[in-house]
Amino acid sequence: MSQKSVFDLIGKERAFQLMEEGVQKAVADLHAAGLPSVGLINGVLCERYPDGRVVPVSPPAAGREKSS
């Protein structure tokens, strides 16, 4: 008996939409609590604070150059 993936059940576009909505809610929850969200910006790991500040926490990843 094979199990179907969420992509098979609801389709790739809907699955990605739900994931994006979940990420946006998680970031909003973090910022509402006064905490930064973390992500890659031009290959650099950064913290984005609720006030809009972006603080790099690592150098650019190997093989990636920061684009201007």
N, C-alpha and C positions, 0 to 999 in steps of 0.2 A: 504494500500500500504506500503510494507516494504522497507526500504532503505538498500542497501548492504554496508558493511564496506569496507574500502580500502583493508583490508586483503582478502575479498571475490573477489574484483575486480581485484587486481593485484597479489595476492598470498602473503603469509606470508614472504617467503624468499626475494622477491623483495621489500616489504614494509620495512623490517628491513635494507636492503641494502641502500635504499633511506634515511632512518632515520640516519644511520651511516654516510653517505656522508654529510648530513646536519649538523650533530654535528661536524664533522671534519672541515667543512667550517667555522662554527661559531667560533670554537677555533682558526683557522688560522686568521680570521678577528680580533678577540680580540687581539691576539699576534701581528698582524701587526700594531695595534693601540697602542701597548705598554702596554696593559692591561692583567691581569692574567685570566686564566680560572679556574673554580672551580669544584671540584669533590671529590668523596670518594676514598681514598687509604687505603686499609686494615681497613675500618670502620672509618677512620679519615677524616673529611672535610678538604681539602687542597686547597691552591691556587698554580697554576703552572704558573710561569712567563715565558715570551718569552725567557729569557736567560737560562732556564732550572731549575732554583731554584724551590724547592717545599717547601711551608711554611704551616705547620698545623695551622688551625684556630679554631679547637675544639678538645676536648679529644675524645678517641675512643667511639663509640656508645655503649650503654648499651647492654650487651650480646654478644658483639663482641670483640675478642682479636686481638691485632696486631700480624700478623704473621711475622716471620723473614725469 
